[in-house]
Amino acid sequence: MPGSVSARPSEGNGAVPDSAISVQGLTKSFGPQTIFEDVSMEIPKGLVTIVLGPSGTGKSVFLKHLVGLLRPDRGRVLVGEDNISILRGQALYDVRKRFGVLFQDGALFGSMTVYDNTAFPLREHTRKPEAEIRHIVMEKLDLVGLRGAELKFPGEISGGMRKRAGLARALVLDPKIILFDEPDSGLDPVRTAFLNELVLDLKAQTGATMIIVTHHIPSAAQIADYIGLLFRRRLVSFGPKENMFTSKDPVVKQFLAGATDGPIGMSEERDRPSDADGSAS
């Protein structure tokens, strides 16, 4: 079984980038099933970090710990200087405002137009006048290529457009950190390529820290700055993309190559039971 790595990222010149999120000894179980054991990593500020792993390794559960939707059994998650793992009430709410989240299915309200879905966080969490809300919403819809679709309902647009609408909604509060939970799920290769280009554009325009859970190796190769690989409850490896794609670690090599020969097998990762807060996908 691979051991955990304590991952402090370094740049090619040996410099250590600032961390947006520090994960320290993250350990989580649902009943008798251990999802993580002593996972530690430093997520670099202003860059794209991709988290990979076989099905059942808890990648979505990992994201929920970052935003404080789940609490670890042991360890902590620091967002800047704030330990989000123990915060409650207004303090937790204030830290969460630094995040934008794009869920797998976009999580749009079916009875609302694209415009109203995008405006929802502004109306819910700010006291901005409608004229200012309209300016922000149209700016974000333009950023994701949805200007002209603002009056359509989620059921009237494609899956790719729903993803982009969900992303526009995630951006309206100008978050410093954006979490993507399998953003390419259900998209064809062309729409996945467009989404990848959009992520790179957002990185250049906003400077936000982005953490992406995906199974899509071509996306990781195209847009990642750093890559982490979860396997058998551990963080097997974490580092700059170039280091990961030249890694000699047998788990990393097999997963990135999509090969059948190696330590990852069909029965290595069992489906994990869901709990009330989310599944270990």
TAGIWO-V332990 format. One record per run of one state. SS is the DSSP state (alpha for helix, beta for strand, coil for the rest). FROM is the first residue (numbers start at 1). TO is the last residue. If there is no record, write none. Layout:
<<SS	FROM	TO> <SS	FROM	TO>>
This chain:
<<coil	1	5> <beta	6	8> <coil	9	18> <beta	19	30> <coil	31	32> <beta	33	44> <coil	45	47> <beta	48	53> <coil	54	58> <alpha	59	66> <coil	67	73> <beta	74	79> <coil	80	81> <beta	82	83> <coil	84	88> <alpha	89	96> <coil	97	98> <beta	99	102> <coil	103	112> <beta	113	113> <alpha	114	125> <coil	126	129> <alpha	130	143> <coil	144	152> <beta	153	153> <alpha	154	156> <coil	157	158> <alpha	159	171> <coil	172	176> <beta	177	181> <coil	182	188> <alpha	189	206> <coil	207	208> <beta	209	213> <coil	214	216> <alpha	217	223> <coil	224	225> <beta	226	231> <coil	232	233> <beta	234	240> <alpha	241	245> <coil	246	249> <alpha	250	257> <coil	258	274> <beta	275	275> <coil	276	277> <beta	278	278> <coil	279	281>>
